């Protein structure tokens, strides 16, 4: 897999950081249905209430058994250049996703409807 530039973990989960001028390789750009939301690459979404603010759906890469959805959550510009921050969420089914919260740790979410993920 050639997607991650560097990885960090925070209370919000696992994120990948890339330089703005480098494009990730091995990304597919399908339109997906997750919960009640239709994800279109390049468009902003809150994924049926999962995110607290709209983030950009980038695409999908397959690393292992389940496809992983990639969302651009932040872009930082400073004196050293531009960096983009991505969150990667595994798609277990239309109404079930998995986030990585630390090395060897994760949390799955089930969509209950009306913007509720539990």
C-alpha positions in Angstrom: 0.0 0.0 0.0 1.4 3.4 -1.0 -1.2 5.7 0.6 0.2 6.8 3.9 2.9 9.4 4.2 3.0 9.3 8.0 0.5 8.1 10.6 -0.6 9.5 13.9 -3.1 8.5 16.5 -5.2 10.9 18.6 -8.4 10.6 20.6 -10.3 10.8 17.3 -8.6 7.8 15.7 -6.0 7.1 13.1 -5.1 9.7 10.5 -2.7 9.8 7.6 -0.7 12.8 6.5 0.5 13.5 2.9 2.2 16.4 1.2 -0.2 18.3 -1.0 1.9 17.8 -4.2 1.9 14.0 -3.9 -1.1 12.0 -5.0 -2.0 8.7 -3.3 -1.7 5.6 -5.5 -4.0 2.6 -5.6 -7.2 4.6 -4.9 -10.4 3.6 -6.6 -13.2 6.2 -7.1 -16.5 4.4 -6.7 -19.8 5.9 -5.7 -20.9 4.2 -2.4 -24.0 4.0 -0.4 -23.3 4.1 3.4 -26.2 4.5 5.8 -28.6 6.9 4.1 -25.8 8.7 2.4 -24.5 8.5 -1.2 -20.8 9.1 -1.3 -19.4 10.7 -4.5 -15.6 11.2 -4.8 -14.7 14.9 -4.5 -17.9 15.9 -2.7 -18.3 16.9 0.9 -20.4 14.8 3.2 -21.1 14.2 6.9 -21.8 10.5 6.1 -25.3 10.4 7.6 -24.3 12.2 10.7 -21.1 10.3 11.5 -18.8 13.3 11.1 -19.6 16.5 13.1 -18.8 18.6 10.0 -18.7 17.9 6.2 -15.5 16.3 5.0 -14.4 15.4 1.5 -14.8 11.8 0.4 -11.7 11.0 -1.7 -12.2 7.3 -2.7 -11.5 3.7 -1.6 -8.5 1.5 -1.4 -8.4 -2.1 -0.5 -6.0 -3.2 2.2 -6.9 -6.6 3.4 -10.4 -8.1 3.5 -12.6 -4.9 3.6 -12.4 -1.8 1.5 -11.3 1.4 3.3 -13.0 4.7 2.6 -10.7 7.8 2.6 -11.9 11.2 3.8 -9.9 14.4 3.7 -10.5 16.0 7.1 -8.0 18.9 7.1 -5.5 20.8 5.1 -2.7 22.7 6.7 -0.6 25.4 5.0 2.4 26.8 6.8 6.0 28.0 6.0 7.1 24.4 5.3 4.4 23.7 2.7 1.0 22.2 2.6 -0.1 18.9 4.2 -3.4 17.1 3.9 -4.8 15.0 6.7 -7.0 11.9 5.9 -9.1 9.6 8.0 -9.5 6.0 6.8 -12.6 4.1 7.7 -13.2 0.4 6.8 -16.5 -0.4 5.2 -17.9 -3.7 6.7 -21.3 -3.3 5.1 -23.7 -0.6 4.0 -24.7 0.1 7.6 -21.5 -1.0 9.4 -18.1 0.7 9.5 -14.9 0.3 11.5 -12.5 3.0 12.7 -9.0 2.3 13.9 -8.4 4.0 17.3 -4.9 2.8 17.9 -2.4 0.1 17.0 -4.3 -3.2 17.0 -7.5 -1.4 18.3 -10.7 -0.4 16.5 -14.3 0.5 17.0 -17.2 -0.6 14.9 -20.3 1.5 14.3 -23.8 0.3 13.2 -26.1 2.8 11.5 -29.5 2.8 13.2 -31.1 5.4 10.9 -32.0 9.1 11.3 -28.3 10.1 11.6 -27.5 7.8 14.5 -24.4 5.6 14.6 -23.9 3.3 17.6 
